[in-house]
Amino acid sequence: MFCELGKFNDNINLEILLSIFRSQEIKYYKSGENNSVLGIEIGSLGEVKLYVEKDKLDVAMKIVESWRKR
């Protein structure tokens, strides 16, 4: 089961965040994808919704907090 992690701007830094998730074996998907990491749906504001596994949500939120402080 996946939970929404939040909205993110679609930019190169998002790919850095997603690579951290992959290295931590956190499964995720972005809005507009069917559980894959190949395509991306960009909203009218250029935002992407990220979803992560429910049991990894706390870990993912901590990663995002430290990532945003950079």
FIKOLZA-1660 file (N, C-alpha, C; in steps of 0.1 Angstrom, whole numbers, plus 5000, padded with zeros to 4 digits):
% residues 70
   i   px   py   pz ch aa at
   1 5008 4988 5000  A  M  N
   1 5000 5000 5000  A  M CA
   1 5009 5013 5000  A  M  C
   2 5005 5022 4992  A  F  N
   2 5013 5035 4991  A  F CA
   2 5005 5046 4997  A  F  C
   3 5013 5056 5002  A  C  N
   3 5007 5068 5008  A  C CA
   3 5014 5080 5001  A  C  C
   4 5006 5091 5000  A  E  N
   4 5012 5103 4994  A  E CA
   4 5022 5109 5004  A  E  C
   5 5034 5112 4998  A  L  N
   5 5045 5118 5005  A  L CA
   5 5044 5133 5004  A  L  C
   6 5040 5138 4993  A  G  N
   6 5039 5153 4991  A  G CA
   6 5040 5157 4977  A  G  C
   7 5040 5170 4974  A  K  N
   7 5041 5175 4961  A  K CA
   7 5055 5181 4960  A  K  C
   8 5061 5179 4948  A  F  N
   8 5074 5184 4946  A  F CA
   8 5075 5190 4932  A  F  C
   9 5084 5200 4930  A  N  N
   9 5086 5206 4917  A  N CA
   9 5094 5196 4909  A  N  C
  10 5091 5195 4896  A  D  N
  10 5098 5186 4888  A  D CA
  10 5111 5192 4883  A  D  C
  11 5122 5189 4889  A  N  N
  11 5135 5194 4885  A  N CA
  11 5146 5184 4887  A  N  C
  12 5158 5187 4884  A  I  N
  12 5169 5178 4885  A  I CA
  12 5171 5173 4900  A  I  C
  13 5168 5182 4909  A  N  N
  13 5169 5178 4923  A  N CA
  13 5160 5167 4927  A  N  C
  14 5148 5166 4921  A  L  N
  14 5139 5155 4924  A  L CA
  14 5145 5142 4921  A  L  C
  15 5153 5141 4910  A  E  N
  15 5159 5129 4906  A  E CA
  15 5170 5125 4917  A  E  C
  16 5176 5134 4923  A  I  N
  16 5186 5131 4933  A  I CA
  16 5178 5125 4945  A  I  C
  17 5167 5131 4949  A  L  N
  17 5159 5125 4960  A  L CA
  17 5155 5111 4956  A  L  C
  18 5150 5109 4944  A  L  N
  18 5145 5095 4940  A  L CA
  18 5157 5085 4941  A  L  C
  19 5169 5090 4937  A  S  N
  19 5180 5081 4938  A  S CA
  19 5184 5077 4952  A  S  C
  20 5181 5086 4962  A  I  N
  20 5183 5083 4976  A  I CA
  20 5173 5072 4980  A  I  C
  21 5160 5074 4975  A  F  N
  21 5150 5064 4978  A  F CA
  21 5154 5050 4973  A  F  C
  22 5159 5050 4961  A  R  N
  22 5163 5037 4955  A  R CA
  22 5174 5031 4963  A  R  C
  23 5184 5039 4967  A  S  N
  23 5195 5033 4975  A  S CA
  23 5190 5028 4989  A  S  C
  24 5179 5034 4994  A  Q  N
  24 5174 5029 5007  A  Q CA
  24 5163 5018 5005  A  Q  C
  25 5161 5014 4992  A  E  N
  25 5151 5004 4989  A  E CA
  25 5137 5008 4993  A  E  C
  26 5134 5021 4991  A  I  N
  26 5121 5026 4993  A  I CA
  26 5113 5026 4980  A  I  C
  27 5103 5018 4979  A  K  N
  27 5095 5018 4966  A  K CA
  27 5086 5030 4966  A  K  C
  28 5085 5036 4954  A  Y  N
  28 5078 5049 4952  A  Y CA
  28 5072 5049 4938  A  Y  C
  29 5063 5058 4936  A  Y  N
  29 5059 5062 4923  A  Y CA
  29 5054 5076 4922  A  Y  C
  30 5054 5082 4911  A  K  N
  30 5050 5096 4909  A  K CA
  30 5037 5096 4902  A  K  C
  31 5029 5107 4905  A  S  N
  31 5016 5109 4899  A  S CA
  31 5017 5107 4884  A  S  C
  32 5007 5100 4878  A  G  N
  32 5006 5098 4864  A  G CA
  32 5013 5085 4860  A  G  C
  33 5020 5078 4869  A  E  N
  33 5027 5066 4866  A  E CA
  33 5019 5054 4871  A  E  C
  34 5020 5043 4865  A  N  N
  34 5014 5031 4871  A  N CA
  34 5025 5023 4878  A  N  C
  35 5030 5028 4889  A  N  N
  35 5040 5021 4897  A  N CA
  35 5053 5019 4890  A  N  C
  36 5056 5028 4881  A  S  N
  36 5069 5027 4874  A  S CA
  36 5076 5040 4876  A  S  C
  37 5089 5040 4873  A  V  N
  37 5097 5053 4874  A  V CA
  37 5101 5058 4860  A  V  C
  38 5094 5054 4850  A  L  N
  38 5098 5058 4837  A  L CA
  38 5092 5071 4832  A  L  C
  39 5079 5072 4834  A  G  N
  39 5072 5084 4828  A  G CA
  39 5069 5094 4840  A  G  C
  40 5064 5105 4836  A  I  N
  40 5060 5115 4846  A  I CA
  40 5049 5124 4841  A  I  C
  41 5040 5127 4850  A  E  N
  41 5029 5136 4847  A  E CA
  41 5031 5149 4854  A  E  C
  42 5032 5160 4847  A  I  N
  42 5034 5173 4853  A  I CA
  42 5021 5181 4854  A  I  C
  43 5018 5185 4865  A  G  N
  43 5006 5193 4867  A  G CA
  43 5007 5207 4862  A  G  C
  44 4996 5214 4863  A  S  N
  44 4996 5228 4858  A  S CA
  44 5007 5237 4865  A  S  C
  45 5010 5234 4877  A  L  N
  45 5020 5242 4884  A  L CA
  45 5034 5235 4883  A  L  C
  46 5035 5225 4875  A  G  N
  46 5048 5219 4874  A  G CA
  46 5052 5210 4886  A  G  C
  47 5041 5206 4893  A  E  N
  47 5043 5198 4905  A  E CA
  47 5040 5183 4902  A  E  C
  48 5047 5175 4910  A  V  N
  48 5046 5161 4909  A  V CA
  48 5043 5155 4923  A  V  C
  49 5033 5146 4923  A  K  N
  49 5030 5140 4936  A  K CA
  49 5038 5127 4937  A  K  C
  50 5044 5126 4949  A  L  N
  50 5052 5113 4951  A  L CA
  50 5044 5105 4961  A  L  C
  51 5044 5092 4959  A  Y  N
  51 5038 5082 4968  A  Y CA
  51 5049 5072 4972  A  Y  C
  52 5049 5068 4985  A  V  N
  52 5059 5058 4989  A  V CA
  52 5051 5047 4997  A  V  C
  53 5058 5036 4999  A  E  N
  53 5052 5025 5007  A  E CA
  53 5048 5030 5021  A  E  C
  54 5037 5026 5025  A  K  N
  54 5032 5031 5038  A  K CA
  54 5041 5028 5050  A  K  C
  55 5047 5016 5050  A  D  N
  55 5056 5013 5061  A  D CA
  55 5070 5020 5060  A  D  C
  56 5073 5027 5049  A  K  N
  56 5085 5034 5048  A  K CA
  56 5083 5049 5048  A  K  C
  57 5070 5053 5051  A  L  N
  57 5067 5068 5050  A  L CA
  57 5075 5076 5060  A  L  C
  58 5077 5071 5072  A  D  N
  58 5085 5079 5082  A  D CA
  58 5099 5081 5078  A  D  C
  59 5105 5070 5072  A  V  N
  59 5119 5071 5068  A  V CA
  59 5120 5081 5056  A  V  C
  60 5111 5080 5047  A  A  N
  60 5110 5088 5035  A  A CA
  60 5109 5103 5039  A  A  C
  61 5100 5106 5049  A  M  N
  61 5098 5120 5053  A  M CA
  61 5111 5125 5059  A  M  C
  62 5118 5117 5067  A  K  N
  62 5131 5122 5072  A  K CA
  62 5141 5125 5061  A  K  C
  63 5142 5117 5051  A  I  N
  63 5151 5119 5040  A  I CA
  63 5147 5132 5033  A  I  C
  64 5134 5134 5031  A  V  N
  64 5129 5147 5024  A  V CA
  64 5133 5159 5033  A  V  C
  65 5131 5158 5046  A  E  N
  65 5135 5169 5054  A  E CA
  65 5149 5173 5053  A  E  C
  66 5158 5163 5054  A  S  N
  66 5172 5166 5053  A  S CA
  66 5176 5171 5039  A  S  C
  67 5169 5165 5029  A  W  N
  67 5172 5169 5015  A  W CA
  67 5168 5183 5012  A  W  C
  68 5157 5188 5018  A  R  N
  68 5152 5202 5016  A  R CA
  68 5161 5212 5023  A  R  C
  69 5168 5208 5033  A  K  N
  69 5177 5217 5041  A  K CA
  69 5189 5221 5033  A  K  C
  70 5192 5213 5022  A  R  N
  70 5204 5215 5015  A  R CA
  70 5204 5229 5008  A  R  C
% end
